[in-house]
Amino acid sequence: MSEKRQGMSRRQSERNVEHRAMPAGAVMADPSKQVPNNSYGAPLLFHVDQPFTCIDCGKSEIWTAHQQKWYYEVAKGSGYPTAVRCRDCRKVHAQIHSGKGDPDPIKHEGTLIKYVQSAIAPAIAEAGFVFVCKTKLPVRGSVALDYSRDDLALTCWYDRPIATLIAETMDTSANCSEVARVALNASRRGSRIVDRIAEFSAVITQYLSSLCPSEPER
């Protein structure tokens, strides 16, 4: 057999192995369209759906194989990342960190509470809390975020009638304490409200930091 024919036969065998190794429902990748990974290893040969939990709101979503194919081959994403935020939280995260775009990013109570949720997410995880749910409080037309850990429950909510952000805790003995209270004042629009959200989130973050166990001295 000629060297050329041997090479063709070897490549065909490799492709057959790749196809047999593909899980059901996988989407074939095109390595020629992927950004070179240098030291990150071989190119991706196929994509499979990847379930994940949003680090901000706790919602379960799936980073689909087709979304991954677009990310790597059209958007030219590099490395081997995984999705960490749902679609809604990605938009909020981008708005918070871009400093550009809409001069009035807070359209309604839902957007406001998402800003809070994104801002305190790292401190929430560090202090050992998990996201429980986001609820609307029909009596006052307000929105609340509920978090919990073994010894404590934390609720951050927007009291719509008085335009105030409030954070409260309740321990296992049903003792309640207020952690933070920041009024949005007369202005509920534009950068001023974002500043008030940042102030509220900073107070909560400081409180949560006090709950984290200190490292032992060496």
C-alpha positions in Angstrom: 0.0 0.0 0.0 1.4 3.4 -0.9 2.3 6.0 1.8 -0.5 8.3 0.6 -3.1 5.5 0.8 -1.8 4.5 4.2 -2.2 8.1 5.4 -5.8 8.2 4.1 -6.7 4.9 5.7 -5.3 6.1 9.0 -7.2 9.3 9.0 -10.4 7.4 8.1 -9.8 5.1 11.0 -9.4 8.0 13.3 -12.6 9.6 12.1 -14.4 6.3 12.6 -13.2 6.2 16.2 -14.2 9.8 16.8 -17.7 9.1 15.5 -18.1 5.9 17.6 -17.0 7.9 20.7 -19.6 10.6 20.3 -22.4 10.3 22.8 -26.0 10.3 21.6 -27.3 13.8 20.8 -23.8 15.3 20.5 -23.1 17.9 17.9 -20.0 17.5 15.7 -17.4 20.2 16.1 -15.3 21.8 13.4 -11.7 22.1 14.8 -10.7 24.2 11.8 -13.0 27.0 13.0 -11.8 27.0 16.6 -9.3 29.3 18.1 -5.9 27.5 18.6 -5.7 26.4 22.3 -1.9 26.3 22.5 -1.2 24.5 25.8 -4.9 23.8 26.6 -4.9 20.5 24.7 -6.5 19.0 21.6 -9.4 20.8 19.8 -13.0 19.9 20.6 -14.3 17.1 18.4 -18.0 17.3 19.5 -20.3 19.2 21.9 -22.9 17.8 24.4 -25.5 19.6 26.4 -24.1 20.8 29.8 -26.5 21.3 32.7 -25.5 24.1 35.1 -26.8 26.1 38.0 -26.7 29.9 37.7 -24.3 31.3 40.3 -26.4 34.4 40.7 -30.0 33.3 40.9 -29.7 29.5 41.4 -31.8 28.7 38.3 -31.1 25.5 36.5 -30.3 25.8 32.8 -28.5 24.0 30.0 -25.7 25.2 27.9 -26.7 23.4 24.8 -24.4 21.7 22.3 -25.5 24.2 19.6 -24.8 27.2 21.8 -21.3 25.8 22.5 -20.7 25.3 18.8 -21.6 28.9 18.2 -19.4 30.1 21.0 -16.3 28.2 19.8 -16.7 28.5 16.1 -18.5 31.7 15.5 -17.7 33.9 18.5 -14.2 32.3 18.6 -14.2 31.7 22.3 -11.0 30.2 23.6 -10.1 27.7 26.3 -12.6 25.4 27.9 -15.1 27.6 29.8 -18.5 26.5 31.0 -21.7 28.6 31.4 -22.1 30.0 34.9 -25.0 32.5 34.5 -28.5 32.1 33.0 -29.4 34.4 30.1 -31.2 37.0 32.3 -28.3 37.2 34.8 -25.8 37.5 32.0 -27.6 40.6 30.8 -27.6 42.1 34.4 -24.0 41.3 34.9 -23.0 42.9 31.6 -24.9 46.1 32.5 -23.3 46.4 35.9 -19.8 46.0 34.7 -20.0 47.8 31.3 -20.6 51.3 32.5 -22.2 52.0 29.1 -25.5 51.8 27.4 -28.8 52.5 28.9 -28.7 55.6 31.2 -31.8 54.2 32.9 -31.0 50.5 33.5 -33.5 50.0 36.3 -36.8 49.5 34.4 -38.8 47.8 37.2 -38.6 46.0 40.6 -37.5 42.8 38.9 -34.4 44.4 37.4 -33.6 46.2 40.6 -33.6 43.0 42.7 -31.4 41.3 40.0 -28.8 44.0 40.4 -28.8 43.2 44.1 -28.6 39.5 43.5 -25.6 39.8 41.2 -23.8 42.2 43.5 -24.0 40.0 46.6 -23.6 36.6 44.9 -19.9 36.1 45.8 -20.3 37.1 49.4 -23.4 34.8 49.7 -21.4 31.8 48.5 -18.4 32.7 50.7 -20.6 32.8 53.8 -22.1 29.4 53.0 -25.6 30.5 52.0 -27.5 29.0 49.1 -30.2 30.7 47.0 -33.7 29.4 47.8 -36.1 31.4 45.7 -37.2 34.8 44.4 -40.7 35.7 45.3 -43.2 38.5 44.8 -45.0 39.7 47.9 -48.5 40.4 46.7 -49.6 42.3 49.8 -47.1 45.1 49.3 -46.2 44.6 45.7 -42.6 43.9 46.6 -39.9 41.4 45.5 -37.8 39.3 47.8 -34.7 37.1 47.5 -34.4 34.3 50.0 -31.2 32.6 51.1 -30.4 30.0 53.8 -27.8 28.0 55.5 -28.0 25.6 58.4 -28.2 28.2 61.2 -29.6 31.2 59.5 -32.0 32.5 56.8 -31.4 35.8 54.9 -34.0 37.8 53.0 -33.3 40.8 50.8 -36.3 42.6 49.6 -37.6 45.7 48.0 -40.4 47.4 49.8 -42.2 49.2 46.9 -44.6 51.5 48.8 -41.7 53.2 50.7 -39.1 52.6 47.9 -36.6 51.0 50.3 -34.3 48.0 50.1 -34.2 45.9 53.3 -32.2 42.9 54.4 -33.3 40.8 57.4 -32.1 37.5 59.0 -33.9 34.9 61.1 -32.1 32.3 63.1 -33.3 28.8 64.1 -35.0 30.2 67.2 -37.1 32.6 64.9 -35.2 35.6 66.2 -35.2 38.3 63.5 -32.6 41.1 62.9 -32.4 43.8 60.3 -29.1 43.8 58.5 -29.5 46.7 56.1 -31.9 49.4 55.1 -31.3 51.8 52.2 -34.0 54.2 50.9 -33.9 55.0 47.2 -35.2 58.5 48.1 -37.1 60.6 45.5 -35.1 59.5 42.5 -35.8 56.0 41.3 -34.0 56.4 37.9 -30.6 56.5 36.3 -27.2 56.2 38.0 -28.4 57.4 41.4 -30.5 54.3 42.0 -27.5 52.1 40.9 -25.4 53.9 43.5 -28.0 53.2 46.2 -28.1 49.5 45.2 -24.3 49.4 45.5 -24.5 51.0 48.9 -27.1 48.4 50.0 -25.1 45.5 48.6 -21.9 46.7 50.3 -23.6 46.7 53.7 -24.8 43.1 53.1 -21.4 42.0 51.9 -19.7 43.4 55.0 -22.3 41.6 57.2 -21.7 38.3 55.4 -18.0 38.7 55.7 -18.4 38.9 59.5 -20.1 35.5 59.4 -17.2 33.8 57.6 -14.9 31.8 59.9 -11.5 33.5 60.3 -8.4 31.6 59.3 -6.4 30.2 62.2 -3.2 32.0 63.0 0.0 30.2 61.9 
